């Protein structure tokens, strides 16, 4: 089980957005905070990203640079040049009511070069996405969402590659790479309905119960069974958003033998009943509009 892909699939809501725009002269685009993650790629020219006050220093971006904003941070993009600047921008909505510790591990702004020799898969996806936006044709409605999904995966993977190269030894970068904890995380994600115990997970990881519990909590940020409960309810939220399955079926799929126990746990975690959550998320989805895509990317929506 690919924990990274599994996590993002569970947190994602709605369809991703993307735009391709050209700017010249002196220009500025202000982008409001967003309940999701976003990116900008400079296909031609240069510009500067200015994070919200107190988040960080301005980031100068040259041709081939990508910038990833995993927390939907408010920011501005500016430029001042007679030569055109071509920007590829995109955004993904996330369910921020249950932020994953994986995302909490990311800084507000991440600059990632996509020039030849750096993050080849990300660079190739940028080219494909840019071409599709410039020259849409038969199948574009299917191709764009698929390419945007690839962009998100490769942006996240590129950051992990950067952390690994810097020998970062904390957070989820280490948890996913750790032989023992990685095995336990993959087991939990592969079969969340299994009646897992700390001892059983420790056996999978090849550690004593106490050593496993300490190591898991240190790297993941919460004890094993606390994380399991969090993950089960995150999956339940996705099922409620995306399916019409009755609550009893949702409870069973995530490992609750009692619908009452599931309902109680869900309300405690989300602050509303499972039924109310389903209704509110569907109403919220219906309110997503072209205006939102314009606000996120600073230009008219090209996909979504």
Residue frames as qw, qx, qy, qz and C-alpha x, y, z in Angstrom:
[[0.000, 0.889, 0.457, 0.000, 0.00, 0.00, 0.00],
 [0.391, 0.366, -0.007, 0.845, 1.38, 3.41, -1.06],
 [0.269, -0.599, -0.552, 0.514, 0.76, 5.48, 2.07],
 [0.090, -0.313, 0.092, 0.941, 1.40, 8.83, 0.38],
 [0.218, -0.129, -0.623, -0.740, -1.06, 8.21, -2.48],
 [0.337, -0.476, -0.812, 0.006, -3.60, 6.66, -0.14],
 [0.224, -0.510, -0.420, 0.716, -3.51, 9.66, 2.18],
 [0.053, 0.230, -0.217, -0.947, -3.90, 12.26, -0.56],
 [0.264, -0.251, -0.764, -0.533, -6.76, 10.33, -2.16],
 [0.318, -0.542, -0.746, 0.221, -8.61, 10.27, 1.16],
 [0.184, -0.544, -0.268, 0.773, -8.15, 14.00, 1.81],
 [0.044, -0.015, 0.460, 0.887, -8.84, 15.27, -1.71],
 [0.332, 0.584, 0.634, -0.384, -12.27, 16.74, -2.47],
 [0.437, 0.811, 0.092, -0.378, -13.71, 17.86, -5.80],
 [0.808, 0.452, 0.150, 0.345, -11.72, 18.29, -9.00],
 [0.511, -0.405, 0.086, 0.753, -8.35, 20.03, -9.36],
 [0.330, 0.919, 0.162, -0.139, -7.99, 23.34, -11.21],
 [0.618, -0.199, 0.297, 0.700, -5.30, 24.64, -13.53],
 [0.328, 0.919, 0.125, -0.181, -4.58, 27.74, -15.62],
 [0.665, 0.060, 0.239, 0.705, -1.97, 28.89, -18.10],
 [0.067, 0.965, 0.222, -0.119, -1.39, 32.65, -18.24],
 [0.620, 0.287, 0.045, 0.729, 1.04, 35.15, -19.77],
 [0.236, -0.921, -0.195, 0.239, 2.02, 38.38, -18.00],
 [0.604, 0.317, 0.036, 0.730, 4.29, 41.24, -19.06],
 [0.038, -0.715, 0.034, -0.698, 5.30, 44.66, -17.80],
 [0.046, -0.224, 0.681, -0.695, 4.71, 45.42, -14.12],
 [0.667, -0.287, -0.464, -0.507, 2.07, 43.12, -12.67],
 [0.114, -0.219, 0.798, -0.550, 0.89, 41.62, -9.40],
 [0.651, -0.268, -0.555, -0.443, -1.62, 38.91, -8.53],
 [0.281, -0.343, 0.649, -0.618, -2.84, 38.47, -4.95],
 [0.611, -0.106, -0.741, -0.258, -4.12, 35.01, -4.03],
 [0.576, -0.526, 0.211, -0.589, -6.26, 34.49, -0.95],
 [0.295, -0.290, 0.881, -0.230, -5.83, 31.63, 1.55],
 [0.697, 0.135, -0.471, -0.523, -7.24, 28.40, 0.21],
 [0.762, -0.284, 0.492, -0.312, -8.49, 25.17, 1.82],
 [0.950, 0.294, 0.090, 0.058, -6.14, 22.99, -0.14],
 [0.582, -0.417, 0.377, 0.587, -2.73, 22.93, -1.80],
 [0.522, 0.837, 0.087, -0.140, -1.51, 24.82, -4.85],
 [0.687, -0.201, 0.351, 0.604, 1.43, 25.27, -7.17],
 [0.366, 0.886, -0.080, -0.273, 2.96, 27.66, -9.70],
 [0.769, -0.055, 0.399, 0.497, 5.48, 26.74, -12.41],
 [0.122, 0.800, -0.201, -0.552, 7.41, 29.34, -14.42],
 [0.826, 0.344, 0.406, 0.187, 7.44, 28.09, -18.00],
 [0.533, 0.503, 0.125, 0.669, 9.04, 31.26, -19.36],
 [0.040, -0.785, 0.053, -0.615, 10.51, 34.41, -17.85],
 [0.394, -0.022, -0.672, 0.626, 10.77, 35.12, -14.13],
 [0.403, -0.692, -0.235, -0.551, 8.72, 36.39, -11.21],
 [0.094, 0.273, -0.696, 0.657, 8.68, 36.68, -7.42],
 [0.559, -0.508, -0.626, -0.194, 6.41, 34.94, -4.92],
 [0.052, -0.412, 0.425, -0.804, 5.67, 36.95, -1.77],
 [0.394, -0.352, -0.842, 0.111, 4.21, 34.85, 1.09],
 [0.369, -0.830, -0.299, -0.293, 1.82, 36.34, 3.60],
 [0.017, -0.763, 0.410, -0.500, 3.46, 38.44, 6.27],
 [0.545, -0.529, 0.553, -0.342, 5.34, 36.41, 8.84],
 [0.976, 0.106, 0.156, -0.110, 5.45, 33.19, 6.82],
 [0.794, -0.095, 0.314, 0.512, 8.76, 33.63, 5.05],
 [0.130, -0.561, 0.291, 0.764, 10.93, 35.67, 2.73],
 [0.645, 0.613, -0.074, -0.450, 10.04, 36.42, -0.92],
 [0.722, -0.087, 0.633, 0.266, 11.09, 33.68, -3.35],
 [0.284, 0.631, -0.394, -0.605, 12.59, 34.60, -6.72],
 [0.784, 0.192, 0.589, -0.029, 11.50, 32.18, -9.43],
 [0.075, 0.527, -0.576, -0.621, 13.27, 31.67, -12.75],
 [0.733, 0.285, -0.376, -0.490, 12.30, 29.71, -15.82],
 [0.641, 0.131, -0.755, 0.027, 11.87, 26.05, -14.88],
 [0.001, -0.133, 0.726, -0.675, 11.17, 26.68, -11.20],
 [0.498, -0.492, -0.622, -0.351, 8.13, 25.26, -9.44],
 [0.102, -0.265, 0.556, -0.781, 6.78, 26.46, -6.12],
 [0.480, -0.345, -0.793, -0.147, 4.52, 24.23, -4.03],
 [0.262, -0.354, 0.327, -0.836, 2.17, 25.64, -1.36],
 [0.372, -0.145, -0.917, -0.012, 0.98, 22.63, 0.69],
 [0.102, -0.408, -0.690, 0.588, -1.04, 24.72, 3.18],
 [0.130, 0.757, 0.553, 0.322, -2.94, 27.00, 0.79],
 [0.383, -0.493, -0.198, 0.756, -1.00, 29.98, 2.12],
 [0.259, 0.934, 0.219, -0.116, -2.08, 33.48, 1.05],
 [0.563, -0.299, 0.330, 0.696, 0.53, 35.00, -1.25],
 [0.403, 0.838, 0.006, -0.368, 1.19, 37.34, -4.14],
 [0.741, 0.098, 0.410, 0.522, 3.06, 36.83, -7.39],
 [0.113, 0.913, -0.012, -0.391, 4.74, 39.84, -8.97],
 [0.726, 0.162, 0.365, 0.560, 6.80, 40.65, -12.03],
 [0.090, 0.913, -0.022, -0.398, 8.38, 43.64, -13.73],
 [0.430, -0.269, 0.659, 0.556, 9.85, 42.90, -17.16],
 [0.468, 0.479, -0.242, -0.703, 9.15, 43.76, -20.79],
 [0.289, 0.186, -0.904, -0.254, 9.67, 40.10, -21.58],
 [0.744, -0.279, -0.239, -0.559, 6.61, 37.85, -21.10],
 [0.178, -0.270, 0.873, -0.364, 6.31, 35.57, -18.09],
 [0.690, -0.085, -0.530, -0.485, 4.29, 32.38, -18.68],
 [0.288, -0.290, 0.740, -0.534, 2.88, 30.72, -15.56],
 [0.593, -0.170, -0.735, -0.282, 1.30, 27.31, -15.11],
 [0.254, -0.281, 0.558, -0.738, -0.79, 27.29, -11.93],
 [0.594, -0.228, -0.706, -0.310, -3.02, 24.76, -10.23],
 [0.316, -0.335, 0.548, -0.698, -4.82, 23.93, -6.99],
 [0.492, -0.171, -0.847, -0.105, -6.42, 20.97, -5.21],
 [0.539, -0.545, 0.092, -0.635, -9.11, 21.13, -2.55],
 [0.403, 0.074, -0.860, 0.304, -8.49, 19.17, 0.66],
 [0.597, -0.657, -0.406, -0.216, -10.64, 18.32, 3.64],
 [0.235, 0.516, -0.459, 0.684, -8.91, 20.58, 6.15],
 [0.673, -0.557, 0.044, -0.485, -11.18, 19.50, 8.99],
 [0.916, -0.340, 0.202, 0.074, -8.78, 16.60, 9.61],
 [0.310, 0.833, -0.457, -0.035, -5.31, 17.74, 8.57],
 [0.972, 0.014, -0.172, 0.158, -2.96, 14.81, 8.09],
 [0.551, -0.734, 0.234, 0.320, 0.32, 14.94, 10.05],
 [0.706, 0.178, 0.402, 0.556, 2.03, 14.23, 6.73],
 [0.254, 0.785, 0.255, 0.505, 0.97, 17.68, 5.50],
 [0.419, -0.908, -0.009, 0.015, 1.80, 19.32, 8.82],
 [0.769, -0.317, 0.255, 0.493, 5.39, 18.24, 8.15],
 [0.531, 0.509, 0.316, 0.599, 5.61, 20.48, 5.07],
 [0.209, -0.321, -0.125, 0.915, 6.80, 24.10, 5.20],
 [0.351, 0.679, 0.338, -0.549, 4.49, 26.86, 3.94],
 [0.544, 0.775, -0.183, -0.264, 6.36, 27.40, 0.65],
 [0.756, -0.229, 0.533, 0.302, 8.59, 24.90, -1.17],
 [0.386, 0.759, -0.338, -0.402, 10.70, 25.88, -4.20],
 [0.797, -0.046, 0.584, 0.148, 11.52, 22.98, -6.52],
 [0.143, 0.584, -0.508, -0.617, 13.63, 23.34, -9.68],
 [0.835, 0.290, 0.446, -0.137, 12.38, 21.37, -12.70],
 [0.307, 0.769, -0.463, -0.315, 15.31, 22.10, -15.01],
 [0.853, 0.294, -0.428, -0.045, 17.04, 19.24, -16.86],
 [0.495, 0.263, -0.706, 0.433, 18.66, 16.88, -14.41],
 [0.129, -0.070, 0.625, -0.766, 16.40, 17.82, -11.47],
 [0.473, 0.280, 0.645, -0.531, 13.20, 15.89, -10.75],
 [0.017, 0.114, -0.735, -0.669, 12.80, 14.49, -14.27],
 [0.012, -0.461, -0.882, -0.099, 9.30, 13.05, -13.74],
 [0.005, -0.740, -0.393, 0.546, 8.02, 16.39, -12.40],
 [0.015, -0.491, 0.358, 0.794, 9.61, 18.25, -15.32],
 [0.004, 0.099, 0.860, 0.501, 8.03, 15.87, -17.85],
 [0.009, -0.624, -0.768, 0.140, 4.60, 16.29, -16.27],
 [0.018, -0.674, -0.102, 0.731, 4.96, 20.08, -16.39],
 [0.015, 0.258, -0.611, -0.749, 5.65, 19.88, -20.14],
 [0.043, -0.318, -0.907, -0.271, 2.66, 17.60, -20.76],
 [0.039, -0.694, -0.609, 0.381, 0.30, 19.72, -18.69],
 [0.016, -0.588, 0.114, 0.801, 1.46, 22.94, -20.34],
 [0.026, 0.076, -0.752, -0.654, 1.00, 21.44, -23.81],
 [0.041, -0.475, -0.877, -0.059, -2.49, 20.19, -22.95],
 [0.026, -0.731, -0.400, 0.551, -3.56, 23.62, -21.70],
 [0.000, 0.511, -0.332, -0.793, -2.10, 25.39, -24.74],
 [0.370, 0.195, -0.669, -0.615, -3.48, 22.96, -27.30],
 [0.555, 0.046, 0.689, -0.464, -6.61, 21.23, -25.92],
 [0.402, 0.191, -0.696, -0.563, -8.11, 18.52, -28.09],
 [0.817, -0.201, -0.381, -0.382, -10.23, 15.39, -27.97],
 [0.809, -0.204, -0.492, 0.248, -9.86, 13.80, -24.54],
 [0.185, 0.485, -0.343, 0.783, -8.66, 16.96, -22.76],
 [0.601, -0.532, 0.056, -0.593, -11.40, 16.69, -20.13],
 [0.963, -0.243, -0.111, 0.024, -9.97, 13.30, -19.14],
 [0.732, 0.319, -0.249, 0.549, -6.30, 14.17, -19.64],
 [0.008, 0.690, -0.231, 0.686, -6.13, 17.34, -17.53],
 [0.710, -0.590, 0.158, -0.350, -7.35, 15.83, -14.23],
 [0.976, -0.048, -0.057, 0.206, -5.00, 12.87, -14.71],
 [0.562, 0.479, -0.208, 0.641, -2.02, 15.15, -15.33],
 [0.254, -0.711, 0.209, -0.622, -2.92, 17.29, -12.34],
 [0.902, -0.414, 0.041, -0.114, -3.02, 14.18, -10.17],
 [0.862, 0.176, -0.115, 0.461, 0.48, 13.33, -11.41],
 [0.193, 0.699, -0.189, 0.662, 1.64, 16.88, -10.67],
 [0.580, -0.685, 0.164, -0.410, 0.57, 16.61, -7.05],
 [0.968, -0.211, 0.040, 0.127, 2.30, 13.26, -6.56],
 [0.742, 0.343, -0.080, 0.571, 5.52, 14.41, -8.23],
 [0.051, -0.783, 0.176, -0.595, 5.58, 17.70, -6.29],
 [0.738, -0.597, 0.199, -0.245, 5.30, 15.80, -3.02],
 [0.962, -0.002, 0.043, 0.269, 7.82, 13.18, -4.14],
 [0.502, 0.634, -0.150, 0.569, 10.28, 15.87, -5.22],
 [0.310, -0.783, 0.265, -0.469, 10.17, 17.41, -1.76],
 [0.905, -0.374, 0.198, -0.034, 10.85, 14.04, -0.15],
 [0.847, 0.322, -0.027, 0.422, 13.78, 13.57, -2.52],
 [0.164, 0.767, -0.225, 0.578, 15.13, 16.96, -1.48],
 [0.617, -0.664, 0.261, -0.332, 14.75, 16.07, 2.21],
 [0.979, -0.096, 0.105, 0.146, 16.46, 12.72, 1.67],
 [0.651, 0.538, -0.119, 0.521, 19.34, 14.41, -0.14],
 [0.080, -0.738, 0.294, -0.602, 19.68, 16.78, 2.82],
 [0.459, 0.003, -0.827, 0.324, 19.63, 13.74, 5.15],
 [0.454, -0.404, 0.136, -0.782, 16.57, 15.05, 7.01],
 [0.321, 0.017, -0.927, 0.195, 15.90, 12.70, 9.91],
 [0.203, 0.208, 0.621, -0.728, 12.58, 13.89, 11.31],
 [0.534, 0.332, 0.090, -0.773, 8.89, 13.76, 10.52],
 [0.858, 0.301, 0.311, -0.277, 7.08, 11.77, 7.88],
 [0.508, 0.695, -0.498, -0.104, 10.04, 11.80, 5.53],
 [0.001, 0.430, -0.875, 0.221, 11.76, 9.49, 8.00],
 [0.644, 0.014, 0.595, -0.481, 8.59, 7.62, 9.04],
 [0.833, 0.450, -0.006, -0.323, 7.84, 6.47, 5.48],
 [0.541, 0.606, -0.581, 0.053, 11.45, 5.45, 4.92],
 [0.350, -0.474, 0.724, -0.358, 11.89, 3.73, 8.29],
 [0.352, 0.105, -0.900, -0.235, 11.93, -0.07, 7.71],
 [0.086, -0.252, -0.894, 0.361, 9.88, -0.91, 10.82],
 [0.230, 0.479, 0.393, -0.750, 7.44, 2.01, 10.95],
 [0.342, 0.320, -0.484, -0.739, 7.00, 1.99, 7.17],
 [0.243, -0.083, -0.953, -0.160, 5.85, -1.64, 7.33],
 [0.010, 0.418, 0.754, -0.507, 3.35, -0.81, 10.08],
 [0.267, 0.465, 0.040, -0.843, 1.94, 2.20, 8.20],
 [0.348, 0.192, -0.694, -0.601, 1.52, 0.20, 5.01],
 [0.165, -0.213, -0.960, 0.079, -0.26, -2.55, 6.95],
 [0.116, 0.475, 0.544, -0.682, -2.67, -0.09, 8.58],
 [0.330, 0.454, -0.194, -0.805, -3.45, 1.55, 5.25],
 [0.260, 0.120, -0.861, -0.420, -3.83, -1.73, 3.39],
 [0.465, -0.384, -0.782, -0.154, -6.40, -3.13, 5.84],
 [0.112, -0.359, 0.339, -0.862, -7.76, -0.47, 8.24],
 [0.751, -0.314, -0.146, -0.562, -10.74, -2.67, 9.20],
 [0.711, 0.054, -0.658, 0.242, -8.41, -5.31, 10.69],
 [0.604, -0.779, -0.115, -0.121, -8.66, -5.44, 14.53],
 [0.566, 0.505, -0.414, 0.503, -5.09, -4.25, 14.93],
 [0.664, -0.728, -0.099, 0.142, -3.26, -4.26, 18.27],
 [0.019, -0.903, 0.429, 0.021, 0.01, -2.60, 19.18],
 [0.618, -0.367, 0.689, 0.090, 1.50, -6.04, 19.77],
 [0.769, 0.414, 0.476, 0.102, 0.37, -7.26, 16.36],
 [0.400, 0.910, -0.071, 0.083, 1.83, -4.21, 14.60],
 [0.298, -0.782, 0.547, 0.033, 5.04, -4.55, 16.58],
 [0.767, -0.067, 0.626, 0.127, 5.33, -8.15, 15.41],
 [0.666, 0.693, 0.240, 0.136, 4.95, -7.01, 11.79],
 [0.156, 0.948, -0.245, 0.128, 7.64, -4.40, 12.37],
 [0.821, 0.161, -0.418, 0.354, 10.01, -6.86, 14.07],
 [0.075, 0.482, -0.436, 0.756, 10.23, -4.83, 17.29],
 [0.184, -0.294, -0.818, 0.458, 9.17, -5.30, 20.88],
 [0.069, -0.785, -0.600, -0.138, 5.82, -3.77, 21.79],
 [0.322, -0.825, -0.146, 0.441, 7.36, -0.96, 23.86],
 [0.379, -0.321, 0.403, 0.768, 10.10, -0.13, 21.36],
 [0.188, 0.421, 0.687, 0.561, 7.60, -0.08, 18.48],
 [0.127, -0.856, -0.500, 0.029, 5.13, 2.17, 20.33],
 [0.344, -0.727, 0.041, 0.593, 7.87, 4.68, 21.20],
 [0.337, -0.146, 0.549, 0.751, 9.31, 4.72, 17.71],
 [0.126, 0.582, 0.702, 0.390, 5.91, 5.02, 16.00],
 [0.171, -0.895, -0.371, 0.180, 4.81, 7.92, 18.20],
 [0.386, -0.596, 0.193, 0.677, 8.14, 9.72, 17.76],
 [0.250, -0.050, 0.618, 0.744, 8.05, 9.56, 13.95],
 [0.017, -0.524, -0.735, -0.431, 4.33, 9.71, 13.17],
 [0.083, -0.319, 0.131, -0.935, 3.40, 12.16, 15.90],
 [0.692, -0.266, 0.165, -0.650, 0.76, 10.05, 17.63],
 [0.475, -0.239, 0.836, -0.138, 0.49, 6.52, 19.12],
 [0.009, -0.039, 0.889, 0.455, -0.28, 3.61, 16.74],
 [0.034, 0.505, 0.862, -0.008, -3.93, 3.04, 17.69],
 [0.074, 0.713, 0.233, -0.657, -4.65, 6.76, 17.86],
 [0.087, 0.407, -0.545, -0.728, -3.37, 7.05, 14.30],
 [0.025, 0.186, 0.946, 0.264, -5.46, 4.03, 13.28],
 [0.098, 0.667, 0.655, -0.342, -8.63, 5.64, 14.67],
 [0.081, 0.664, -0.108, -0.736, -7.77, 8.89, 12.92],
 [0.041, 0.240, -0.755, -0.609, -7.21, 7.08, 9.63],
 [0.086, 0.377, 0.921, 0.040, -10.42, 5.04, 9.89],
 [0.122, 0.750, 0.468, -0.451, -12.52, 8.15, 10.45],
 [0.044, 0.561, -0.372, -0.738, -10.72, 9.96, 7.61],
 [0.001, 0.023, 0.896, 0.443, -11.68, 7.09, 5.30],
 [0.093, 0.575, 0.785, -0.213, -15.24, 7.24, 6.64],
 [0.111, 0.704, 0.099, -0.695, -15.41, 10.94, 5.76],
 [0.071, 0.329, -0.653, -0.678, -14.32, 10.17, 2.22],
 [0.017, 0.271, 0.946, 0.175, -16.97, 7.46, 1.88],
 [0.091, 0.680, 0.573, -0.448, -19.61, 9.86, 3.17],
 [0.103, 0.631, -0.183, -0.747, -18.55, 12.53, 0.66],
 [0.182, 0.387, -0.695, -0.578, -18.25, 10.25, -2.35],
 [0.228, -0.122, -0.940, -0.223, -20.84, 7.48, -1.91],
 [0.586, -0.341, -0.099, -0.728, -24.42, 6.83, -0.88],
 [0.531, -0.024, -0.829, 0.171, -23.45, 3.84, 1.26],
 [0.587, -0.709, -0.256, -0.294, -25.58, 3.57, 4.42],
 [0.210, -0.784, 0.468, -0.349, -23.89, 4.39, 7.70],
 [0.882, -0.284, 0.362, -0.100, -23.87, 0.73, 8.72],
 [0.883, 0.389, 0.055, 0.258, -21.88, -0.15, 5.58],
 [0.240, 0.822, -0.309, 0.413, -19.45, 2.73, 6.14],
 [0.558, -0.652, 0.429, -0.280, -18.90, 1.61, 9.74],
 [0.957, -0.053, 0.282, 0.036, -18.23, -1.97, 8.69],
 [0.737, 0.604, -0.069, 0.295, -15.79, -1.01, 5.93],
 [0.173, 0.759, -0.408, 0.477, -13.55, 0.86, 8.34],
 [0.446, 0.144, -0.797, 0.381, -13.59, -1.69, 11.15],
 [0.339, -0.149, 0.474, -0.799, -16.51, -0.74, 13.43],
 [0.127, -0.209, -0.965, -0.097, -18.79, -3.64, 14.27],
 [0.025, -0.661, -0.652, 0.371, -21.33, -1.27, 15.84],
 [0.205, 0.662, 0.352, 0.629, -22.99, 1.56, 13.89],
 [0.395, -0.895, -0.198, -0.060, -23.62, 3.31, 17.21],
 [0.680, -0.497, 0.131, 0.523, -19.92, 3.19, 18.14],
 [0.491, 0.262, 0.370, 0.744, -18.99, 4.55, 14.71],
 [0.027, -0.823, -0.357, -0.441, -21.55, 7.37, 14.94],
 [0.531, -0.828, -0.087, 0.160, -20.28, 8.36, 18.37],
 [0.667, -0.286, 0.247, 0.642, -16.62, 8.30, 17.29],
 [0.377, 0.476, 0.408, 0.682, -17.34, 10.28, 14.12],
 [0.166, -0.900, -0.276, -0.295, -19.27, 13.02, 15.93],
 [0.625, -0.702, 0.026, 0.340, -16.57, 13.29, 18.57],
 [0.615, -0.108, 0.341, 0.702, -13.92, 13.73, 15.87],
 [0.233, 0.370, 0.464, 0.771, -15.79, 15.98, 13.41],
 [0.060, 0.167, 0.340, -0.923, -18.18, 17.83, 15.69],
 [0.619, 0.171, -0.089, -0.761, -21.25, 16.84, 13.62],
 [0.806, 0.047, 0.559, -0.188, -23.12, 13.61, 12.98],
 [0.410, -0.097, 0.747, 0.514, -22.07, 11.46, 10.03],
 [0.320, 0.647, 0.671, 0.167, -25.35, 12.18, 8.24],
 [0.016, 0.957, 0.124, -0.263, -25.00, 15.93, 8.74],
 [0.356, -0.556, 0.511, 0.550, -21.39, 15.80, 7.56],
 [0.431, 0.234, 0.758, 0.430, -22.47, 14.08, 4.34],
 [0.205, 0.843, 0.496, 0.046, -25.14, 16.71, 3.68],
 [0.153, -0.912, 0.080, 0.371, -22.88, 19.68, 4.43],
 [0.412, -0.381, 0.605, 0.566, -20.02, 18.41, 2.26],
 [0.388, 0.425, 0.719, 0.388, -22.33, 17.85, -0.70],
 [0.081, 0.943, 0.312, -0.076, -23.81, 21.32, -0.33],
 [0.309, -0.768, 0.303, 0.472, -20.30, 22.73, -0.11],
 [0.491, -0.040, 0.691, 0.529, -19.27, 20.86, -3.26],
 [0.322, 0.703, 0.595, 0.221, -22.17, 22.35, -5.17],
 [0.064, -0.966, -0.082, 0.235, -20.99, 25.86, -4.24],
 [0.528, -0.360, 0.450, 0.624, -17.59, 25.32, -5.86],
 [0.492, 0.816, 0.269, -0.141, -17.60, 27.61, -8.92],
 [0.654, 0.543, 0.044, 0.525, -15.50, 29.21, -11.60],
 [0.148, -0.914, 0.146, -0.350, -15.00, 32.12, -9.18],
 [0.777, -0.563, 0.272, 0.067, -13.16, 29.81, -6.80],
 [0.848, 0.172, 0.226, 0.447, -10.83, 28.61, -9.54],
 [0.317, 0.802, 0.022, 0.506, -10.15, 32.24, -10.50],
 [0.429, -0.856, 0.188, -0.220, -9.41, 33.17, -6.89],
 [0.884, -0.336, 0.256, 0.201, -7.04, 30.24, -6.40],
 [0.761, 0.125, 0.329, 0.546, -4.95, 30.65, -9.54],
 [0.143, -0.607, 0.056, 0.780, -5.26, 34.35, -10.24],
 [0.180, 0.268, -0.550, -0.770, -6.81, 33.93, -13.68],
 [0.766, 0.099, -0.090, -0.629, -9.69, 32.36, -15.57],
 [0.727, -0.192, 0.650, -0.109, -10.18, 28.65, -15.06],
 [0.389, 0.477, -0.651, -0.444, -8.73, 26.45, -17.75],
 [0.499, -0.018, -0.862, -0.092, -9.67, 23.14, -16.22],
 [0.123, -0.011, 0.725, -0.677, -11.98, 21.84, -13.58]]
